[in-house]
Amino acid sequence: MAVAGTTLLLVQRARTSERIDARIAADVLQFRSLAAGQLGPRNAPPFADVAALLEVAVQRQVPGEDETFLALINGRPRIVPSGERPVLLENERSLLDTIAALPPQAPVQIRAADTAAGPIRYAAVQVRVNGSPDVGTYVVAYALKPGQDALLDAGRIYALVATASLALVGVAGWLVAGRLLRPVRVLRDTAEEISHTDLSLRIPVTGNDDLSELTQTVNAMLDRLQAAFDTQQQFLDDAGHELRTPLTVVRGHLEVLEAANPAEVEDTRALVLDELDRMARLVGDLMVLAKARRPDFIRADTVDLDHLVEEVLGKASALGQRRWTIDALSGRAIHADGQRLTQALLQLAQNAVAHTCQDDEIAIGSAVGSGLVQLWVRDTGLGVAPQDATRIFERFGRATTERGDDGSGLGLAIVSAIAAAHGGRAFVTSEPGQGATFQIALPGAALVTRGSL
């Protein structure tokens, strides 16, 4: 704004000088026309002498506020206009000496000079009249100080307006920038407050600009970090809790082992191997649950439900002597991870074997309807109490009634995790004493049209 203001003042100053020079040139032209007899009535007699010409020339002029005239004869002031004048040329001795020193017939030029009233621009026109020995000089002058004062006033006003505008723009910019950068400060403060044990803080999202998108991205990153941290912490807690018992059992038997007693050594060996197998199975189940939240836990592909049910039935029949049957086949295909679904159904089948007798029936089936894809394992065992229907799908969740299950308590939790990874859920419907039906319900969006098979 300073550069613009300075440039504007310089341009206006140059234009003012050009305008003054143009007015001086017009006055000089008018005087020359008068001296040549081109102004005034036709057939008017010529001027008798120089004094008469200069007097008429001065009387014809109506000077402006910054304009004045002077008529000299033989270098001395002779005729001055009446009224107030910006510059008293007749009192400026240096200027008069300069004009008197002009050679005869000197070309008319616009010159600058300093006076007591300030700088001026002027032109001096020499003139003679036939028959008169006198030399007249007609001087046209314009004072520059009034125009310069006006420009300075305009410059001061511009400076005040520019300063006020800059202050206003600065305040508005500070407020706007503060509002725009507030999410960045909140992001910084939140990042400083987040520790390795507390990832629950989130940054509030307002608006829909780039900073809001950045905030959403950071929040999503924090969600993933918290999920990974929770999974890791839960894995450590579960492993520490569940592995402590078999380790204690193994240590206790080894401490009291009589190495000289072959029978006791053999019994302890069998017990230790059994506990190690249980620990290995437990660690494997915990690893599956830890991976359940990873993006690559599910590797979806086209899965034929009929083939899936028949394959699971063939594998499950080796789990125990039961009446294995198929309830229903859907004749449809879905977009899912066939291996994970097989793992879940086999886990349900294993659970059914553990809670049924040799003559009980275990059935596997699939169906599509009401916007859902359903897979289930049904048994005719003891059933599940209503208060246990939810608990048994939790980690290490067990039924309140004694059912003779020596599992790790993670099987149904794995089934629930596989269903959730597909966007569905796992649940059980049962009447105590009349068996149970464990179901996996997946969203109908997973269905594959027949044309894409």
C-alpha positions in Angstrom: 0.0 0.0 0.0 3.0 2.3 0.6 4.3 1.7 -2.9 0.8 2.2 -4.4 0.3 5.4 -2.5 3.8 6.8 -3.5 3.3 5.8 -7.1 -0.1 7.5 -7.1 1.3 10.8 -5.7 4.1 10.8 -8.2 1.7 10.2 -11.1 -0.7 12.9 -9.9 2.3 15.3 -9.5 3.4 14.6 -13.0 -0.1 15.1 -14.4 -0.5 18.4 -12.5 2.7 19.7 -14.0 1.5 18.6 -17.5 -1.8 20.3 -16.9 -0.1 23.6 -15.8 2.2 23.5 -18.8 -0.8 23.0 -21.1 -2.6 26.0 -19.6 0.6 28.2 -19.9 0.9 27.1 -23.5 -2.8 28.0 -24.2 -2.3 31.5 -22.5 0.8 32.1 -24.6 -1.0 31.1 -27.8 -3.9 33.4 -26.9 -1.5 36.4 -26.3 0.2 35.8 -29.6 -3.2 35.7 -31.4 -4.0 39.0 -29.7 -0.7 40.6 -30.8 -1.3 39.4 -34.3 -4.7 41.0 -34.5 -6.5 37.7 -34.6 -8.6 38.5 -31.6 -11.0 41.4 -31.3 -13.4 43.1 -33.8 -12.6 42.9 -37.5 -10.9 45.9 -39.1 -9.8 47.2 -35.6 -6.9 49.6 -35.7 -3.5 48.0 -34.7 -2.1 48.8 -31.2 -0.3 52.1 -31.1 2.4 50.9 -28.8 3.5 48.0 -26.7 1.9 49.4 -23.5 -1.5 49.4 -25.1 -1.1 45.8 -26.3 0.1 44.6 -22.9 -2.7 46.4 -21.1 -5.4 44.9 -23.2 -3.8 41.4 -22.8 -3.8 41.7 -19.0 -7.3 43.1 -18.9 -8.6 40.2 -20.9 -7.3 37.6 -18.5 -9.4 36.2 -15.6 -6.7 34.5 -13.6 -7.4 31.4 -11.5 -6.5 30.9 -7.9 -3.0 29.7 -8.7 -2.4 31.8 -11.9 -1.0 35.3 -12.3 0.3 37.6 -15.1 2.8 40.4 -15.4 3.6 42.9 -18.2 7.1 44.3 -18.5 8.3 47.1 -20.8 12.0 47.3 -21.3 12.6 44.8 -18.5 10.6 46.8 -15.9 7.2 45.8 -14.4 4.5 48.0 -15.9 1.1 46.3 -15.7 -0.1 43.9 -13.0 -3.5 42.3 -12.7 -5.8 43.5 -9.9 -7.1 41.4 -7.0 -5.4 38.7 -4.9 -2.5 36.8 -6.6 -0.7 33.7 -5.5 2.7 35.3 -6.4 3.7 39.0 -6.6 5.9 38.7 -9.6 6.9 42.4 -9.6 8.6 41.9 -6.2 10.7 38.9 -7.3 14.0 40.6 -8.2 15.8 37.4 -9.1 13.0 36.4 -11.5 12.9 39.9 -13.0 16.6 39.8 -13.6 16.3 36.4 -15.3 13.5 37.7 -17.6 15.4 40.9 -18.4 18.4 38.9 -19.4 16.6 37.0 -22.1 18.0 37.8 -25.5 15.8 39.5 -28.1 13.6 37.1 -30.0 14.3 34.4 -27.5 12.2 31.3 -28.0 9.3 30.9 -25.6 10.1 28.2 -23.0 8.3 27.0 -19.9 10.7 27.4 -17.0 10.7 26.8 -13.3 11.7 29.3 -10.6 11.6 29.7 -6.8 9.8 32.7 -5.3 8.9 33.9 -1.8 5.5 32.2 -2.3 6.9 28.9 -3.4 8.0 27.3 -6.7 6.3 28.4 -9.9 6.3 27.6 -13.6 6.2 30.5 -16.1 6.7 31.5 -19.7 7.9 34.9 -20.9 6.8 36.2 -24.4 8.6 39.1 -25.9 6.6 41.4 -28.2 7.2 44.6 -30.3 4.8 47.0 -32.0 5.7 48.6 -35.3 6.7 52.2 -34.8 7.5 51.7 -31.1 11.0 51.2 -29.9 9.9 49.6 -26.6 10.3 45.9 -26.0 7.4 44.3 -24.1 7.4 41.1 -22.2 4.2 39.2 -21.3 4.7 36.8 -18.4 2.3 33.9 -17.5 3.0 32.2 -14.2 1.4 29.4 -12.2 2.1 28.8 -8.5 2.9 25.1 -7.8 2.4 25.3 -4.0 -1.4 25.1 -3.9 -1.4 22.0 -6.1 1.4 20.4 -4.1 -0.4 21.2 -0.8 -3.5 19.5 -2.2 -1.4 16.5 -3.2 0.1 16.3 0.3 -3.3 16.5 1.9 -4.5 13.7 -0.4 -1.4 11.7 0.6 -2.0 12.2 4.3 -5.6 11.2 3.9 -4.5 8.1 1.9 -1.9 7.3 4.6 -4.6 7.5 7.3 -7.1 5.4 5.3 -4.4 2.9 4.4 -3.2 2.6 8.0 -6.8 2.1 9.3 -7.4 -0.4 6.5 -4.3 -2.3 7.3 -5.2 -2.4 11.0 -8.7 -3.6 10.1 -7.4 -6.2 7.7 -4.8 -7.3 10.3 -7.4 -7.8 13.0 -9.7 -9.6 10.6 -6.9 -11.7 9.3 -5.8 -12.5 12.9 -9.3 -13.6 13.8 -9.8 -15.6 10.6 -6.3 -17.2 10.8 -6.9 -18.0 14.5 -10.2 -19.7 13.6 -8.6 -21.6 10.7 -5.6 -22.7 12.8 -7.6 -23.5 15.9 -7.9 -27.2 14.9 -4.1 -27.3 14.4 -3.6 -26.0 17.9 -6.2 -28.5 19.3 -4.5 -31.2 17.3 -1.1 -30.3 18.9 -2.6 -30.0 22.4 -4.4 -33.4 22.0 -1.2 -35.0 20.7 0.7 -33.7 23.7 -2.0 -35.1 26.1 -2.1 -38.6 24.5 0.1 -41.1 26.2 1.0 -44.7 25.5 -1.7 -45.8 28.0 -4.5 -43.4 27.1 -5.5 -43.1 23.4 -9.2 -42.2 24.1 -8.9 -38.4 23.4 -10.3 -37.2 20.1 -10.2 -33.9 18.3 -13.6 -32.2 17.7 -14.4 -31.8 14.0 -16.1 -28.7 12.7 -16.7 -27.6 9.1 -15.7 -29.4 5.9 -12.5 -27.7 4.9 -9.0 -29.2 4.5 -8.2 -28.9 8.2 -11.4 -30.7 9.1 -10.4 -33.6 6.8 -7.0 -33.6 8.4 -8.6 -33.8 11.8 -10.8 -36.7 10.7 -7.8 -38.5 9.3 -5.9 -38.0 12.6 -9.0 -39.2 14.6 -9.2 -42.3 12.3 -5.5 -42.9 12.9 -6.0 -42.7 16.7 -8.9 -45.1 16.4 -6.6 -47.6 14.7 -3.9 -47.1 17.2 -6.3 -47.5 20.1 -7.8 -50.7 18.6 -4.2 -52.1 18.1 -3.3 -51.1 21.7 -6.5 -52.6 23.1 -5.9 -55.8 21.2 -2.4 -56.0 22.3 -3.3 -55.3 25.9 -6.1 -57.8 25.9 -3.9 -60.4 24.4 -1.3 -59.8 27.2 -4.0 -59.9 29.8 -5.6 -63.0 28.5 -2.3 -64.8 28.0 -1.1 -63.8 31.4 -4.3 -64.9 33.0 -4.9 -68.2 31.2 -1.3 -69.5 30.9 -0.6 -69.0 34.6 -2.7 -72.0 35.6 -1.2 -74.7 33.3 2.3 -73.4 34.1 1.5 -73.7 37.8 0.2 -77.2 37.3 3.3 -78.3 35.4 5.7 -76.7 37.9 3.9 -78.2 40.9 4.1 -81.8 39.4 7.7 -81.4 38.4 8.6 -80.2 41.9 7.2 -83.3 43.6 8.3 -85.7 40.9 10.1 -88.8 42.1 12.6 -89.5 39.3 13.3 -93.0 40.7 9.7 -94.0 40.3 9.1 -94.9 36.6 5.3 -95.0 36.9 5.2 -91.5 38.5 7.5 -90.2 35.8 5.3 -91.6 33.1 2.1 -90.1 34.6 3.8 -86.7 35.1 5.1 -86.8 31.5 1.6 -87.4 30.2 0.2 -84.6 32.3 2.9 -82.1 31.2 2.3 -83.0 27.6 -1.4 -82.5 28.0 -1.0 -79.1 29.6 1.5 -78.1 26.9 -1.0 -79.1 24.2 -3.7 -77.0 26.0 -1.3 -74.0 26.2 -0.5 -74.3 22.5 -4.2 -74.5 21.7 -4.9 -71.5 23.9 -2.1 -69.4 22.4 -3.4 -70.3 18.9 -6.9 -69.1 19.8 -5.6 -65.9 21.3 -3.6 -65.3 18.1 -6.7 -65.7 16.0 -8.6 -63.2 18.2 -5.7 -60.8 18.1 -5.7 -60.9 14.3 -9.4 -60.5 14.0 -9.2 -56.6 13.9 -6.5 -56.6 11.2 -7.6 -55.5 7.7 -6.1 -58.7 6.2 -8.0 -61.0 8.6 -10.6 -61.6 6.0 -9.6 -62.5 2.4 -12.9 -62.4 0.6 -13.7 -64.4 -2.5 -16.8 -66.0 -4.1 -18.0 -68.8 -1.8 -20.7 -71.4 -2.9 -22.8 -71.9 0.3 -23.9 -75.4 -0.7 -20.4 -76.5 -1.2 -19.3 -74.9 2.0 -22.0 -76.7 4.1 -21.3 -80.0 2.5 -17.5 -79.6 3.0 -18.0 -78.6 6.7 -20.3 -81.6 7.3 -17.6 -84.0 5.9 -14.9 -82.5 8.1 -17.1 -82.3 11.2 -18.3 -85.9 11.0 -14.8 -87.0 12.2 -15.3 -85.0 15.5 -17.5 -87.5 17.1 -20.1 -90.3 16.7 -23.3 -88.2 16.1 -26.2 -88.2 13.6 -24.8 -85.6 11.2 -27.3 -84.1 8.8 -27.9 -81.1 6.5 -30.9 -79.0 7.4 -31.1 -76.9 4.3 -29.1 -75.6 1.3 -29.6 -72.1 -0.1 -28.3 -72.6 -3.6 -26.6 -69.2 -3.4 -23.1 -67.8 -3.4 -21.6 -65.0 -1.3 -18.6 -62.8 -1.3 -16.7 -63.8 1.9 -13.7 -65.7 3.3 -14.5 -69.4 2.9 -11.7 -70.5 5.1 -12.8 -68.3 8.0 -16.4 -69.4 7.6 -15.3 -73.0 7.6 -13.3 -72.4 10.8 -16.3 -70.8 12.5 -18.7 -73.6 11.5 -16.2 -76.3 12.6 -15.8 -74.5 15.9 -19.6 -74.5 16.3 -19.6 -78.2 15.4 -16.9 -79.0 17.9 -18.9 -77.1 20.5 -22.0 -79.1 19.6 -20.1 -82.4 19.9 -18.9 -81.3 23.4 -22.4 -80.8 24.6 -24.3 -83.7 23.0 -24.3 -87.5 23.4 -23.7 -90.2 20.9 -27.3 -90.6 19.8 -27.9 -86.8 19.4 -28.3 -85.1 16.1 -26.1 -82.3 14.8 -27.3 -80.5 11.6 -25.6 -77.8 9.5 -27.5 -75.6 7.0 -27.7 -72.3 5.1 -30.4 -70.0 4.0 -31.0 -66.6 2.4 -33.9 -64.4 3.3 -35.0 -61.1 4.8 -31.8 -59.4 3.6 -29.6 -61.8 5.5 -27.4 -64.8 4.8 -27.7 -67.3 7.5 -25.4 -70.3 8.4 -26.1 -72.4 11.4 -25.2 -75.5 13.4 -28.1 -77.1 15.3 -27.9 -79.8 18.0 -30.3 -81.7 20.2 -28.2 -81.5 23.3 -28.7 -79.8 26.6 -29.4 -76.3 25.2 -28.3 -72.9 26.6 -29.8 -71.0 29.5 -31.2 -67.6 28.5 -28.8 -65.8 30.9 -25.9 -67.5 29.2 -26.9 -66.7 25.6 -24.7 -63.6 25.4 -22.0 -64.5 27.9 -20.8 -67.6 26.0 -19.7 -65.5 23.0 -17.3 -63.4 25.2 -13.7 -64.3 25.8 -13.4 -67.0 28.4 -17.2 -66.8 28.8 -18.8 -70.0 30.1 -22.2 -71.1 30.9 -23.3 -71.0 34.5 -24.4 -74.6 34.4 -21.9 -77.4 34.6 -21.7 -79.0 31.1 -18.4 -80.9 31.3 -16.6 -78.5 28.9 -12.9 -78.4 29.3 -12.3 -76.0 26.4 -10.4 -72.7 26.6 -13.5 -70.6 26.5 -12.4 -68.9 23.3 -14.1 -70.9 20.7 -17.4 -69.0 20.5 -15.5 -65.7 20.8 -13.6 -66.7 17.7 -16.9 -67.4 15.9 -18.2 -64.0 17.0 -15.0 -62.3 15.7 -15.2 -64.0 12.3 -18.9 -63.0 12.0 -18.1 -59.4 13.0 -15.2 -59.2 10.5 -17.7 -60.1 7.7 -20.0 -57.3 9.0 -22.4 -59.8 10.7 -23.0 -61.3 14.1 -23.2 -64.6 15.9 -25.9 -65.6 18.3 -27.8 -68.6 19.7 -31.4 -69.6 20.0 -32.2 -72.3 22.5 -34.6 -73.9 24.9 -32.9 -75.6 27.9 -33.1 -79.3 27.5 -34.2 -79.1 23.8 -31.0 -78.3 22.1 -29.5 -75.1 20.6 -29.0 -73.5 17.2 -25.9 -71.4 16.8 -26.2 -69.0 13.9 -24.0 -66.7 11.9 -26.0 -63.9 10.2 -24.2 -62.0 7.4 -25.5 -58.9 5.5 -27.3 -59.6 2.3 -24.9 -57.2 0.5 -22.5 -60.1 0.4 -24.7 -62.1 -2.0 -23.2 -62.7 -5.4 -25.6 -62.7 -8.4 -25.8 -65.9 -10.4 -24.5 -64.1 -13.5 -21.2 -63.4 -11.8 -20.6 -67.0 -10.7 
